[in-house]
Amino acid sequence: EHLGGLNGGEGSHGRWRRGRTRRWTNPVHIQTVHIQIVHIQTAPPPPFRVVSPFRHARPVPLHSSLTLRSSSLPLPRSALAKEGESAVHDLAVVGSARQLIRRSAASRLSPLPSSTITFSLLDLIPQSKTLFLAPRRPKLWHPAGLFFWHPAGPVFAPLCSSSANPQVLVATLYSNRAACRSHQHRHAEALSDGQEALRRRPDWARAHSRVGAALFSLRRWDEAKAAYETGLSVDPGSVELRDGLRQTLTRVGGGGDAAAAKQRGNAFFKAGKHVEAIAAYDDAIAAAPSDETLYSNRSAAQAALGNLDAALADAKRAIALAGTWPKGYSRAGYAALQGGDEEAAYWFYSNGLRWDAQNVELTRGRSAAMQQINSVGTRRYRRQLERYRRDAHLPPARVFAVSDVHYDHAGAREWASALSRTAYTKDTIIVAGDVGDTFNAVKLCLKAFRAVFRRVFYVPGNHDLWIRPKGQHSNEPAAFADSVAKLLALWQMCDEIDVDVGPAQISTSTVVLPLDSWYSYTFDHHDPKPGLTLFDKFCKWPMGYDDAWK
């Protein structure tokens, strides 16, 4: 089921079903691959050993020149069954994929250094799930290992050899997966993997370094310091451990004065003495002005006292100092939401989830902000009430409607520019979606209509809420965490250029009522199932595609 996302979830490729063979065409690389998922269930082996999935496979020397067969790579079920306690389970078999490595079929392969591993080798670890085949960096099973496509060239990672220590191999895989998860800002999972690697190789400096780095990223400074010091007691010459310890000591900052003041502030906060806590955090910040945790803690104390503006300011300082730290976004989202700015709160929560997609606090905050956005009594609701009767006294006038302008397509801008600047000054136009694929295109089009018509009403279509990949003139993935964030940005832009997105009485006889709606297959009583075509294929919905309409 994960394969549906290999090409960005493009709707024309439909929905993937487990156990089916599908044809996937990558429009970027013009490569065709047949992929089949075979789920083989065997009992997890006690103890687990990394073995070749081929019973009689001969380990391939690392520096051999390998010629890959043109046929699919088989995986005999009997081989797995006969391996007994050493069986490899939950394997994903990639077949007929020779086109992906056609240029490297006869290349000389080399060992894969740990620093270049870009995939977590989930299948070689107990309770693992599916092996992912990713475009641009494919990997293929071989009787003795895995092929990786790296920018520097093809590389080969062995699964086992006659002299390999299984515990060493599994520890290495846990360590490498910890690095992958750390790169994805999944630091809690990286810590778990690092600890598993350390349990198997307690004398390995790299495992100590993985644990220390994860604790450092989680802002658990004392534990990170202890992890690095323990590693240095095992391997005093490790440059990686020394650098990690030095960085940890630097991040604590301000020496004992800042740490002592922070501890006092934490104690006051736990005791409910928020004024004293703020004073202690002030002292700590004076000693260590670059420590984002101090601003975050002071933000929490300010929020507890109801000083929401000060709490938001401190949270923003924490974000400025550590833009990838989820806690700063959580503090800012809470202060904004409690202060009545639910749209800003959604921005903070959704952007914090960029760095920790599994963060429960951020996820709950985002849901609370979304619920508040849909309620009455918000700032936007009050502004719409003020605008509702602004033109209620005017005589009836013409109302035009247009959709699918696609302002970023050839000819659309010229058509809008050719509209008369005098013929529609008393009229209204309803712009019913699909104005442009990017935020800038929508803004330019609405501004063009606003220069011609007295009132402009706008509701978004699926193109308007797309988040296209980074292009020459825009980088929307960096600007918007998801399509809800883009919708809020479009509303705010409409406020700035005087475009209506809510209901309004435009004359003595006419009211315009915009309705925000979305696709749903549940209304089709004859075929209440998802279709093969996703019209909102570039939209990114936090609640999922099937529930966006709710």
N, C-alpha and C positions, 0 to 999 in steps of 0.2 A: 504493500500500500504506500510505502514511502517513495516508490519510484515515480509517482505522479508529480513530485516536486523537483525532479532532476532538471527539467527545463523551465524552471520558474513557475510551474503550475499552469502552463498556458492552456486555455480552455479547449482549443481545437484538438488536443490530444486526449480529452475525455478523462474518465475515472479509471484508475487501475484496479484490477481485481486479483486477489491472491490466487496463485496457481495457474494463471493464464500466461500464454506467450503473446507478447505485444511487439509491435514494430515502432521503434522510437526514432524520429528523425530530428537531429540537432540542426536548427537553421543556421547556427553560427558557423559550425565546422563542416556542415554538409556531410555528416557521417551517419551511417545506418547500422543499428545494432539490434540483434534479437536477444531479449533477456528473458530468462525463465527462472522463477523462484521454486526451488525444491525444498520443502520443509521435512527434515529427517529427525525424528524424535528418538533419542536414546537416553538412557538414564545417565545423569551427570556422574562422571567417574570419581570414585574416592580411592586414592588421591588423584588429582588431575595431572595428566602429562600432555605436553604438546607433542603431537605426532603428525606424521604425514598422513593425509587422508587416503593415500594409496598404500596398501599393505606391503607390497614388494617394491616400493619405489626406492631407487638408489639416490642418496643425497647428491645434489649437483654442486661441484666446486664453485666457489664464489666467482672466480676469475675465468670461468670457461666461456667459450663462445657458444651460445645456444641457438639452435634453429627451431623455431616454433612450428608445430604442425598446422596445416590449414584447417583441419577438422576441429570440431568442438572438443573441449577438454572434458573427458568423462569423469564421473565419480561413482564407482561401483558401490551399490548398497551392500553387497556381500563383504566388501572390504571393511566397511564400517562395522558390520555386524560381528566380524571375526576379530576385530581389535579388542573386544571385551571392555575391560575397565579403562582402556586408553582411547575409547572412541571419541571422535570429535563430533559435537552435536551442533545443531542449528547452523548448518553451513548454507551459504548462498552460492549457487553454481552459475557462473557466467559462461554462456555458450555462444559460439559463432561470433566472437568479437574480434576477430583477427584484424579488421580494418583499423581498429583503434591503435594498434601497435605495428601496423604494416611497415612503418619506416624503421622500426627498431628490431625487426624479426631476426636479423643476423648480426645485431650489434653486440659489442663486447660489454658484458654487464659487470657491475661492481657492487661491493657491499653498500648497504644503506646506513649512513651515519645517523645516530639518534637525533642530531640537530636538524636533519632534513625530513623527518617523518611528519607527514601532514595529515595522516589518517589515524584514527584510533582503531587498533586491530581488535575489534570487539569479539570476533569469532574465535579467537584463541584464548579467551578468558572464560571461566565458568559462568553460567547464567547469561551468556552473551546472546545477542539476537541476530540481526541481519547484517551481512556484509554489504556495504554500499558501493555501488559503481558510480563514480562521479565524473561528469564530463570535464574535459581538459586534463584531469589527473586520474586516469583509470588504473585499476589494479586487477590482475588476473591470477587465478589459482594455477600453480604448477606443482607437480609431484613433490618438489622439495621446498617450495616457498611461494612467495608472492612477488609479482612484478608491480613496480610503481613507475608512474610516469612523472618525472621531476623536470622542472625547467632546465636543469643542467644536463638532462639526458635520461635514458632508461636506467633503472637501478633494480636490484634484486635483493629481497630480504628472505633469508633462509628460515624455514620453520624448525628444522631440527637437523642434527647430524649424529653420527655414531658416538661422538664424544661429548655431546652437549649436555649440560646440566639443566633439567627441566625447570627447577626453581629459579635458576639464573635467567632463563628465557622468559618465564612468566613475570618475574620481577621487572625485567626490561620492558615488557609490554605494558605493565601497569604504569611504569615511569613515563613511558612515551605517551600513554593516554592521558596521564596527569598533565603533561605539557600541552597536549591538544586542548584539554578542557580549560586550562589556565588561559590559553590564547583566546578562548571563547568567553572568558570572564565567568566561567562556571567553577568558582574557586572552592566551594564546599565539596563538589565532586572531585576536583583535582586533589584536595586534601585527602579524601578517602582513598583515591588511587595511590597517592604517594605513601600513605600509611601501609597499604597492602604491599607495595614494593619493598618498603622498609622491613616489614615482617618477614619477608622471604630472604632479604639480603641485609641484615642489620649492620653489616660492616661496609656498606656501599655508600660512598659520599654523595653520589647523585641522588639516591633515595632521600637522604637527609635534606639535601638541597630542595627537592620537590616539596617536602613537607614544610620546610621553612618558608619557601616562596608562597605557598598557598596560605599559610598563616599570616604572612606579611600582607598579602592582598586582602585578607579578611580583617585587617586592622587589629589582629591579636598579637600585639607587639611583644609582650613578655614571652608568650609561647613560641613565637618565631625566634626570638633571641635564644631561648633554651634549645630549640631544635638545631640552630646553627652551631651553638657551642657544643652540643652533643656530637654532632657530625665532625667537628674539628678535633674532638678528643679521639675519634676513630681514625681520621685522616688529617693530621695537622697541616699537610702541605696542599690541601685543596684550595685552589684559587677561587673557585665558585662559592665555596662555603665562606671564605674570608670576605669576599665581596658582599655576599648576602648579609653577613653579620654587620659589616660596616654600614651598609645601607639601612639596616634596621635600627642601629644605634643613632644614625643621623635623623631618621624619621621620628624617633622619640623626641628629639629636639629639646633645646633648652636645659639639658642636663637634668639634675635632680629637682631643680626648682619647678620646672614645668610639670614634671611627672607628679610631684607632691601636690601641687595646686590642683591638678586634674583629679587626683584621688580624693582630695577634699571636696571638690565640686561634685564628684560622683556620689560620695557619701551623703552630702547635703541633699542632692536630688532624690536619692532613694528614701531619705527621711521626710521628704515633702517640704523641705526648707529651700524653696526655689530662689528666693532673693539672695540667700547666702551662697547658693550654688552658682548663681550668675556672677557674684563678686569673686568667687574662687576661679571660675573660668576666665574672668577678666585678667586675673593675675597670671594664669597659665598662658593666655594668648600674648600677654606682654613679654613673656619669656620665650615663647615659641610661636611667632605670628604666622608661620607657614604650615601649621598642623591643622588640617581640615577637621579632624575629629573634635577639636576644641570648639570650633564654630558650630558643628553639628550638635554637640552636647548643650551649648549655650542656647541654640535655637529651640531645643526641646524644653529647656527651662523657661524661656521666654513664652513659648506657646502655652505652657502650663499656667502661667500667670495671665494669659489672655492678651499678651503683647504680640499680636499676630504680625504686625508690620515688621517689628524688630526680629521676630522669629524667621520670617521670610527672608529678610536681609542677611541674617547669619547663614541660613541654608544656601542662599545664592553664593555667598563667599566660599562655603565648603565645596560647592560644585565648581566654582572657578579654580580652586586649588586642586581638585581631584575630579576631573570631568567623567571618569569612568567608575566612580564609587557610587553604588546604588543608594547608600544611606542618605547622602546629601539630597538626592532627588526625592526620597521619601519624606524627609523633613520639610522640603519646600512644598511638596504636594499637600501635606497635611496643613501647613500654615495657610496656603492659598485656599484650600477647600473650607477650612474653618472661617476664613475671612470673607467668604462669599464669592470667590472668583473660581468657580468650578471649571471653567475652560482652561485657565492657567494651571489648575491642579491636574487636569487630565494631561496637559503637556508634560509636566514634571513626572508624573507617574509612568506615562508611556515611554518617555525617554530614559527613565531609570531602568525599565525592563529591557532596553537594548543591551544593557551590560549584565543583567542577571534575569534571564527570562523565567526562571523558576521562583523568583522572590515572592513569597506569600504576601508580605506587607505591601509591596508595590502593586501586586495583582488585586488585592482587596481595595486598595486606595483608588486604582483605576476604575474598578466597578462602581465604587461609591461616587466618584466624580461623574461617571456616565449616567448613573441614576439621577443625580442632582441636575444634570444638564437637561434631562427630560421632564423635569418637574416645573411647576409654576412657582413664581416668587424669585426667580433668578434675575440677575442684572439684565440679561438679554430679554427676558419676558417683560420686564418693566419698560425697557426701551421700546419694545414693539407696541406696548399699550400707548405710549406717548405718540408714536408715529401713526397709530391706527386712524385717528380722526383728523389728521393734519389737513387733508384735502376734502373732508366730508361735505363742505359747503359749496364746492365747485359744481358748475353745471356738467351734465353728461358730456363725455368726449369719446373718441374712438379708442378701442383697445386692440392692439395687434399681438400676435403670438408667433413665435418661431422656435424651432429646435434644431439640433444637429448642425449648428453653425460650423463647427470644426475650424475655428479661427486659425489654427496652425496649418491648415491645408491651403494649397495654392488657390488663389482667387478669392478666398473668404475675406481677407483684409481689404482688398480692393473694393469688394462689394460693400462692406460696411463704411468705408471711407467715402463712397459715392452717395450715401444717403443725404437727403436735403437737410440742411441745418435750420430751415425755417418752416417746413411743411408739417412737422410733428411736435412742435413745442408745447401743445396742449394735450398731447396723446400719451398713452401708456403702452408699453410693450412687455409681454411675458416671455422670458427666455427659459424654455423648458428643457434644459439639460443638454449634455454632450456639446459643450461650447468649445472645449479644447482638451488636449491630452495632458497639458502641464498647467501649473498654477499661473504662470506668467501669461499663457495664452488666454486663460479665462479672464484674468484681470484686464488685459488689453481690450478684449472684446466688450466686456461690460462697460469699460470707460468710453469706448466708441459709441455704444448705445446711449449712455448717460449724457453724452454731449448733444444728442439729437432729440431724445424724448423727455417729457416732464417727469414720468415715473418709470422705473425699470424694476421688474420683479424677476427673481432668479431662483430656480431650484436645480440642484446638480443632477447630472446623469452619470452613467458608469464611467465614461471617459474622463469626466471631470475629477473623479476620485481615484483614478489610476495613480499608481506610484511607479512610474517607468524607471528602468535602469538609468544610471548616470549617462548623460549625453553631452553633446558639445555645448549646449546653452543652458543646461539645468542639471542639478544633482538632487532630485527629489528624495531618494532614499536617505540622504543626509539631513534633509529639511523636515521630513515628516516621518514619525515613528510608525504610523499606520494610516489607514484611510479616514478614520474618525478624526485624527489630528489634522489631516488635510481639510476635512469638512469644516472643522472649527476655524482653521486659518482662512478658508474661503468666506465664512460668515464674517469674520473680523475685517477682512478686506472689503466686503460689501458695506460694512458700517462706515469705513473710511471714505468710500467714494459715493455714498448716499444711494445705495441700491437696496431694495427691499427683499428680505428673505422670509418675512412673516406676513400675516394677513393685514389688509388695510382697506379702508373705504376711500375710493378715489374720486367719488362724486356723490351727488345726492341720490343716485340710483344704482350705483355699482360698487360691489365689494370684490376684491381679489383674495382668494384663499389658497396660497401655495401649500402643497402637500409633499412632504418628503416620504418617498416610498422606495421599495427595492424588490428584487426578484424573489419569488418563492414558488417552489413546485407544489406546495401543499394545497394550493387552491385548484389544482388540476385533479378533479375527482376521477377522471378516466385513467390518468397515469401519474399518480402522486409519487414520482420518483425523480431523483436528480437527472437532468439531461446530460447529453454528451458534450454540449457546448456551454462554456462558461463565458458569458458576456462581460463579466467583471473580472477577467482573468488577471489583470494587473492590480486589482484592488487587494488590500491587505486588511482583513477584518480581524480584530482581536477576539471576537466571539465566534468566528468561523463563518464560512461562506453561506451555509444553509440557515444560519440564524441572524444574518445581517438585517433582514427585513423587520425583525422584531424591535 
